[in-house]
Amino acid sequence: MSRLAINGGTPVRTQGYPAWPVFDDRERQAVAQVLESGNWGGYPFPNCQAKIFADRFAGAHNARFAIPVANGTVTIEAALRAIGVGPGDEVIVPAFTFEATASPVLQVGAIPVFVDVLPESYCLDPAAVESAIGPRTRAVIPVHLAMNMADMDAVMQVAARHGLKVIEDCAHAHGAKWRGKGAGSIGEAGSFSMQTTKLMTAGEGGAIITNNQEVFELCQSYVNCGRASETDKFGHRILGFNYRITEFQAAILVAQLERLPGQNRLREARAAYLSRQLAEVDGLEVLPRDDRLTSQAIYRYVFKYRAEAFGGADRSRFLAALEAEGFACEGAFYEPVYRSALFEIDPEKFPQLEGRLPWARVRCPVAEKAAYVESIWIPHEALLGSENDIDALVEAIRKLQANTGELLTAHNPLIESKSMSRAGRANKAKQK
């Protein structure tokens, strides 16, 4: 009789992770108040709830200013424009990130330069940044990924030596702090996403934070159809866009921000508990927490998988079998942007590329190994349950290791699915 659930055995757990997103009467009342007010939109900017959220979100991240916006992609575009990045410039980006870190670089007429990440954090490698700097380099975008922050000490030192601006991609880092400084407050600007899966969410939405008033004013104008900033100290007049957030979204985010610190503390505690247990499982490697990360935000709990400790079963088999035991997980959650199906660029449509793809021969071995061989990604909501839930996850992993014969011979469509990236699965589903 089969023991593994992927072969028809009994799964370790039948209920899912705690529900996400989390909401209660605070969100219900906030949305009802906006509804009844009749003041629903983003104009005047910032509107009432948007202003409340901006002030509180900036304060929570040690920033002077925050600009709530429509999503976490236009945040990077607006920030790039505000720091003066334009046609022909180069911006250094980690290869291991979501495509939306790099696509705004193209949208402002600049060129993304992909570099590798560090194996201990999967965040931007500062040495690789320095090696990639050329005469047209104007900025660098470190990404705070999954459960780690980029080494902001080293990144800022490299940037200072070469006169570069830094925009932090904080889509995974709500509430994180580096040496007591909020994520996004260390560089020229920080970009946050409030999309459905993020650590705080209004379904969609985003925010830019900064300590630079000129950057703040320019971002406000870009977001608000080119209108003058509410402070207008610098008097810039530019062509802008409508990237404003609605009052419904902003009201929800006010409530979401209230519970974020407690949720982050719980995730930290559960992650520490899980790390201690996984460290005792042969073939798994826990990503170390940098001592300079004084407050941790965990969008995904990530660890490394070694096939040889599981009978040689490749990662897709492990992932499929673990999911069958009741634990949703991903492997190629991200892949190197230059290989992603969501980053299929026609160079003829972007004049700055001069008819070619500068990254066509780029190879980032750490990012590629992480994406296609070793990284395992567990959703953050898995850390909002009890220690018993963590125990069950570790039990399922040990069960797979104790039954490698079954693991190696399992036949299940889920195995093929787990061998593909998220973008690849989406494209395949479209073709059906």
KELOVO-202722 format. One line per 2 residues: their letters; for each residue z, x, y of C-alpha. Coordinates in pm, 1 decimal. Layout:
# KELOVO-202722
a) Z/X/Y | ...
# end
This chain:
# KELOVO-202722
ms) 0.0/0.0/0.0 | -89.6/126.2/345.7
rl) 194.8/230.3/571.8 | -0.8/277.8/893.7
ai) -81.0/-32.7/1095.5 | -435.2/91.1/1157.8
ng) -491.3/47.5/781.6 | -319.5/-290.8/760.7
gt) 41.1/-178.8/740.3 | 327.9/-322.2/942.9
pv) 333.8/-195.3/1302.9 | 648.5/-39.2/1443.8
rt) 644.9/-287.7/1729.5 | 464.8/-614.9/1795.2
qg) 563.7/-687.2/2155.6 | 387.8/-511.6/2443.1
yp) 524.8/-299.8/2723.8 | 720.4/-469.6/3004.3
aw) 488.0/-683.3/3214.2 | 311.4/-531.3/3514.1
pv) 296.9/-601.3/3801.9 | 660.2/-694.4/3860.7
fd) 728.3/-972.3/4110.3 | 991.0/-1230.3/4193.3
dr) 1085.7/-1475.4/4466.6 | 1044.9/-1206.2/4730.7
er) 669.3/-1199.1/4678.8 | 650.5/-1577.4/4640.8
qa) 834.6/-1638.9/4965.9 | 641.4/-1368.2/5150.4
va) 304.2/-1513.0/5049.1 | 419.2/-1867.4/5132.3
qv) 532.8/-1761.4/5478.3 | 196.3/-1600.4/5552.2
le) 14.9/-1906.3/5417.4 | 210.9/-2143.5/5636.6
sg) 176.8/-1921.5/5942.5 | -200.9/-1950.8/5941.9
nw) -212.6/-1584.8/6041.9 | -383.4/-1450.1/5732.4
gg) -622.4/-1172.7/5832.6 | -613.6/-812.9/5946.2
yp) -685.1/-880.5/6312.9 | -521.6/-814.1/6551.3
fp) -455.4/-473.9/6398.6 | -200.0/-391.1/6282.8
nc) -99.0/-750.0/6224.3 | 262.3/-864.2/6180.8
qa) 325.5/-796.8/5811.3 | 95.9/-494.2/5820.5
ki) 305.1/-342.6/6099.4 | 630.7/-402.7/5909.7
fa) 486.9/-245.6/5597.1 | 339.4/50.9/5784.9
dr) 667.1/138.2/5952.5 | 868.6/114.4/5630.9
fa) 613.6/295.8/5415.7 | 587.9/583.2/5664.3
ga) 966.1/612.6/5675.1 | 992.6/617.4/5296.8
hn) 758.1/919.1/5285.3 | 893.2/1116.9/5583.4
ar) 585.8/1048.7/5794.1 | 559.4/942.5/6159.3
fa) 268.2/705.8/6104.4 | 111.6/485.1/5838.0
ip) -207.2/279.9/5845.4 | -238.2/6.2/5580.2
va) -599.8/-46.1/5470.6 | -821.4/-234.5/5227.9
ng) -804.7/10.5/4936.8 | -726.8/364.5/4831.0
tv) -1085.2/492.9/4853.5 | -1156.8/417.6/5218.3
ti) -826.3/592.0/5293.0 | -981.8/924.6/5194.9
ea) -1303.7/850.3/5382.7 | -1118.6/761.8/5703.2
al) -891.5/1064.7/5673.0 | -1186.6/1299.1/5619.2
ra) -1359.8/1162.8/5927.7 | -1038.2/1188.4/6128.5
ig) -992.2/1559.2/6050.7 | -1351.3/1631.8/6148.2
vg) -1524.0/1674.3/5810.9 | -1892.3/1591.7/5842.7
pg) -2248.4/1666.6/5734.3 | -2294.3/1993.7/5550.1
de) -1924.0/2075.2/5523.2 | -1763.6/2151.2/5187.7
vi) -1441.2/1998.9/5055.9 | -1260.8/2143.3/4753.8
vp) -1156.0/1881.5/4498.1 | -989.8/1914.4/4155.9
af) -1228.2/1837.1/3873.8 | -964.9/1635.4/3685.1
tf) -922.3/1321.3/3892.7 | -1072.6/977.9/3949.7
ea) -1421.2/971.2/4097.0 | -1290.7/807.1/4415.4
ta) -1133.9/1138.9/4518.8 | -1478.9/1296.3/4545.0
sp) -1712.3/1009.6/4638.5 | -1579.6/972.6/4997.0
vl) -1668.1/1337.8/5053.8 | -2031.1/1249.2/4989.1
qv) -2005.3/936.9/5203.8 | -1913.7/1140.2/5513.5
ga) -2206.9/1376.2/5457.0 | -2007.0/1661.3/5304.6
ip) -2026.1/1829.5/4963.3 | -1747.3/1820.6/4701.9
vf) -1673.3/2155.0/4537.4 | -1501.1/2106.8/4201.5
vd) -1236.4/2351.6/4081.1 | -1011.0/2364.3/3778.9
vl) -652.9/2251.1/3735.3 | -338.6/2417.3/3604.2
pe) -262.3/2367.3/3231.6 | 108.3/2302.5/3292.4
sy) 58.3/2018.1/3542.1 | -311.8/1919.4/3534.5
cl) -296.6/1945.5/3915.2 | -513.9/2159.0/4141.4
dp) -508.7/2534.7/4071.5 | -441.1/2708.8/4407.6
aa) -600.7/3033.1/4284.8 | -917.9/2842.2/4195.7
ve) -915.0/2690.2/4544.1 | -904.6/3032.9/4705.8
sa) -1187.7/3159.0/4486.9 | -1406.4/2861.1/4583.0
ig) -1370.4/2893.7/4959.9 | -1695.9/2967.2/5140.0
pr) -1824.6/2968.4/5497.0 | -1872.7/2590.3/5497.5
tr) -1535.7/2497.5/5345.4 | -1341.0/2273.8/5580.8
av) -1080.4/2095.0/5369.9 | -908.9/2064.8/5032.9
ip) -786.0/1750.7/4856.9 | -497.1/1821.9/4618.5
vh) -435.4/1530.9/4380.6 | -81.8/1444.8/4272.3
la) -167.8/1347.9/3917.5 | 6.1/1118.7/3668.3
mn) 365.1/1252.1/3685.8 | 329.0/1575.9/3880.9
ma) 262.6/1684.6/4235.0 | 23.4/1966.6/4314.8
dm) 188.9/2295.7/4411.9 | 201.5/2213.0/4780.9
da) 365.1/2543.7/4872.3 | 69.4/2739.8/4736.9
vm) -193.3/2489.8/4854.8 | -63.1/2494.0/5211.8
qv) -44.9/2875.0/5210.6 | -408.6/2901.0/5099.4
aa) -511.0/2644.2/5358.5 | -327.3/2826.7/5636.4
rh) -487.8/3161.1/5545.8 | -836.2/3012.4/5566.9
gl) -796.8/2751.9/5841.6 | -848.7/2453.8/5609.8
kv) -721.6/2098.3/5649.5 | -537.2/1931.0/5361.0
ie) -559.7/1565.9/5260.0 | -324.1/1470.3/4977.6
dc) -448.8/1218.1/4722.6 | -127.9/1029.0/4643.8
ah) -271.4/738.4/4445.5 | -19.7/816.8/4167.5
ah) 265.7/938.9/4384.3 | 434.9/651.0/4567.3
ga) 785.3/770.1/4647.8 | 740.8/1124.4/4512.9
kw) 892.7/1412.1/4709.4 | 825.8/1785.6/4713.2
rg) 1124.0/1987.0/4836.3 | 1251.6/1664.5/4991.4
kg) 925.1/1592.4/5176.4 | 740.3/1274.8/5090.5
ag) 408.3/1294.8/4910.7 | 135.2/1266.6/5171.5
si) 346.7/1399.7/5457.5 | 285.2/1770.1/5392.9
ge) -87.3/1799.7/5468.3 | -281.9/1650.0/5757.9
ag) -283.1/1311.1/5588.4 | -193.8/1136.4/5264.0
sf) -396.8/869.7/5083.7 | -232.5/596.4/4872.0
sm) -381.3/324.0/4653.4 | -220.4/-15.9/4594.6
qt) -463.9/-125.8/4321.7 | -328.1/-345.4/4040.5
tk) -212.2/-70.4/3805.1 | -45.8/146.4/4071.4
lm) 330.0/197.9/4116.6 | 332.9/-64.6/4388.3
ta) 51.1/-311.4/4426.2 | -99.5/-604.0/4610.1
ge) -392.3/-624.3/4367.4 | -589.9/-404.5/4604.4
gg) -493.8/-220.6/4921.8 | -410.0/126.6/5038.7
ai) -238.8/330.7/5306.9 | -292.1/649.9/5504.8
it) 11.0/840.2/5626.7 | 24.4/1131.8/5870.1
nn) 248.2/1319.8/6109.7 | -44.9/1399.0/6339.0
qe) -88.7/1146.1/6618.3 | -453.5/1232.1/6677.7
vf) -533.0/1179.1/6308.7 | -336.3/853.6/6322.6
el) -533.5/725.7/6620.9 | -868.7/818.3/6472.8
cq) -783.0/658.4/6138.2 | -672.7/341.1/6313.4
sy) -1001.0/325.0/6501.5 | -1213.2/391.9/6191.9
vn) -1026.2/118.0/6004.7 | -1034.8/-132.2/6291.9
cg) -1405.2/-151.4/6380.5 | -1385.1/138.6/6627.0
ra) -1129.6/-26.8/6852.4 | -887.0/192.5/7042.0
se) -566.5/281.6/6860.7 | -250.2/98.2/6959.4
td) -120.4/421.6/7118.2 | -455.7/565.7/7239.2
kf) -309.5/891.5/7364.1 | -628.9/1085.8/7289.9
gh) -882.5/824.6/7399.6 | -1133.8/879.8/7120.0
ri) -1419.4/629.7/7104.3 | -1598.2/617.6/6772.2
lg) -1811.4/395.9/6549.0 | -1568.6/231.5/6311.1
fn) -1561.7/-2.9/6012.7 | -1357.8/-302.1/5902.5
yr) -1119.6/-160.2/5645.2 | -821.3/-371.8/5748.4
it) -562.6/-505.5/5507.5 | -482.5/-879.6/5500.4
ef) -142.4/-1025.7/5584.6 | -110.9/-1157.8/5228.6
qa) -146.7/-807.7/5086.6 | 83.9/-651.3/5344.3
ai) 355.5/-911.0/5281.9 | 343.9/-845.4/4908.9
lv) 364.7/-470.9/4970.4 | 676.6/-511.3/5184.6
aq) 846.2/-666.9/4881.8 | 697.9/-413.4/4641.2
le) 830.4/-126.7/4851.4 | 1184.0/-267.3/4832.0
rl) 1197.4/-229.0/4453.5 | 999.2/97.5/4429.5
pg) 1299.0/338.3/4453.4 | 1486.4/163.9/4173.2
qn) 1177.2/151.7/3953.5 | 1106.6/519.5/4015.2
rl) 1462.0/615.5/3922.1 | 1435.4/416.1/3599.9
re) 1100.4/575.4/3513.5 | 1244.5/921.3/3580.1
ar) 1539.2/855.0/3348.8 | 1322.3/713.6/3069.9
aa) 1070.7/997.7/3106.6 | 1346.1/1257.4/3076.0
yl) 1476.9/1080.5/2765.1 | 1126.6/1066.4/2615.6
sr) 1058.5/1432.3/2698.0 | 1370.8/1544.1/2514.5
ql) 1259.4/1358.8/2202.1 | 893.8/1459.5/2210.6
ae) 994.2/1824.3/2252.9 | 1132.1/1803.0/1897.0
vd) 806.9/1672.4/1747.2 | 585.3/1945.7/1605.7
gl) 240.7/1946.5/1765.2 | 331.7/1775.7/2090.6
ev) 381.7/1957.1/2420.2 | 565.6/1799.7/2712.0
lp) 442.2/1878.7/3063.2 | 726.2/2060.0/3243.2
rd) 873.2/1915.9/3559.9 | 853.7/2153.9/3855.6
dr) 1198.9/2212.1/4007.8 | 1046.9/2164.5/4353.5
lt) 960.5/1805.1/4265.8 | 1279.9/1654.6/4404.4
sq) 1178.7/1291.1/4344.3 | 932.8/1210.2/4068.0
ai) 681.0/928.0/4066.8 | 529.4/858.3/3725.6
yr) 203.2/665.1/3718.6 | 130.5/780.0/3364.4
yv) 353.7/975.2/3126.7 | 133.6/1257.0/2995.6
fk) 183.3/1496.5/2706.8 | -38.7/1727.4/2501.7
yr) -154.1/1665.7/2144.4 | -224.7/1933.7/1885.8
ae) -440.8/1806.3/1598.5 | -331.8/2075.2/1352.5
af) 20.9/1929.1/1342.1 | -124.2/1593.0/1234.2
gg) -333.6/1710.3/942.7 | -627.3/1796.2/1166.9
ad) -671.6/1436.3/1288.0 | -852.6/1447.2/1619.5
rs) -704.0/1281.6/1923.7 | -906.9/961.2/1895.4
rf) -755.3/890.7/1552.0 | -406.9/958.2/1680.3
la) -460.7/730.6/1981.9 | -607.8/446.5/1776.2
al) -329.5/467.4/1519.3 | -58.5/479.4/1786.8
ea) -205.5/175.2/1959.1 | -216.7/-10.9/1627.4
eg) 156.7/59.7/1594.6 | 207.7/-134.1/1920.6
fa) 183.4/132.2/2191.3 | -108.9/121.6/2434.8
ce) -229.2/470.8/2525.8 | -532.0/659.7/2654.4
ga) -694.0/997.0/2601.8 | -989.3/1047.9/2834.6
fy) -812.1/849.1/3104.1 | -991.4/1076.7/3347.3
ep) -1267.0/1322.6/3273.4 | -1407.9/1598.9/3490.8
vy) -1575.5/1417.6/3776.5 | -1894.4/1619.4/3739.9
rs) -1934.3/1472.7/3386.5 | -1833.8/1114.9/3462.1
al) -2064.2/817.6/3420.5 | -1921.6/684.5/3747.8
fe) -2043.9/993.8/3932.8 | -2413.5/982.3/3850.9
id) -2552.5/1102.6/4181.0 | -2916.6/1097.5/4287.4
pe) -2936.3/1404.8/4511.7 | -3232.7/1256.4/4697.4
kf) -2999.6/992.5/4843.3 | -2761.8/1246.8/4994.4
pq) -2945.5/1480.4/5234.4 | -2659.8/1733.3/5235.2
le) -2733.1/1809.4/4866.8 | -3085.3/1930.9/4954.4
gr) -3236.1/1779.9/4640.8 | -2998.9/1939.7/4389.4
lp) -2654.4/1888.4/4237.5 | -2438.9/2188.9/4337.3
wa) -2198.3/2112.8/4052.0 | -2465.6/2088.0/3779.6
rv) -2347.2/2409.8/3612.6 | -1979.5/2383.7/3699.2
rc) -1740.4/2413.8/3408.6 | -1365.2/2371.4/3440.0
pv) -1222.9/2453.1/3094.4 | -866.6/2333.9/3157.0
ae) -988.6/1998.4/3291.1 | -1235.6/1959.2/3004.3
ka) -976.1/2039.8/2739.9 | -732.5/1796.3/2899.8
ay) -991.7/1519.7/2916.0 | -1159.4/1554.3/2579.4
ve) -908.5/1721.2/2347.7 | -540.8/1722.4/2427.8
si) -397.2/1487.4/2690.9 | -224.7/1160.3/2596.1
wi) -157.2/906.9/2874.5 | 113.4/639.4/2842.8
ph) 126.4/359.1/3106.7 | 411.8/372.5/3356.1
ea) 534.5/26.1/3260.4 | 633.7/172.4/2921.4
ll) 912.2/349.2/3110.8 | 1053.4/27.6/3258.7
gs) 1203.2/-86.7/2929.7 | 1508.6/28.5/2738.2
en) 1588.2/350.3/2555.9 | 1525.9/151.6/2237.6
di) 1164.0/111.5/2348.2 | 1136.8/488.5/2386.5
da) 1295.2/535.6/2043.9 | 1034.2/303.2/1895.7
lv) 749.7/502.2/2052.6 | 883.0/827.0/1906.2
ea) 934.6/652.7/1570.4 | 568.5/549.5/1571.9
ir) 456.0/905.7/1645.7 | 671.8/1043.4/1364.1
kl) 533.4/774.8/1133.8 | 179.5/897.4/1204.0
qa) 281.5/1255.8/1137.5 | 444.2/1160.1/807.5
nt) 128.1/984.0/690.3 | -152.6/1217.8/790.2
ge) -347.4/1141.0/474.5 | -388.1/780.3/584.1
ll) -450.7/889.7/941.9 | -743.0/1107.9/834.0
ta) -910.1/839.1/621.2 | -858.5/535.6/847.5
hn) -1167.3/329.8/933.8 | -1128.3/117.2/1241.4
pl) -1355.5/42.2/1544.0 | -1064.8/135.8/1768.9
ie) -1113.0/501.1/1668.9 | -1463.2/512.6/1816.9
sk) -1341.3/335.9/2128.7 | -1063.7/590.0/2178.8
sm) -1314.7/875.2/2158.5 | -1485.0/750.9/2476.3
sr) -1384.0/776.2/2838.7 | -1290.0/461.7/3028.6
ag) -1618.1/479.3/3219.6 | -1808.4/520.1/2893.9
ra) -1639.8/217.5/2738.1 | -1716.4/10.3/3046.3
nk) -2083.2/110.6/3039.0 | -2107.9/31.9/2666.5
ak) -1950.7/-310.1/2718.8 | -2209.2/-383.2/2990.0
qk) -2493.2/-310.3/2750.2 | -2375.7/-569.0/2496.6
# end
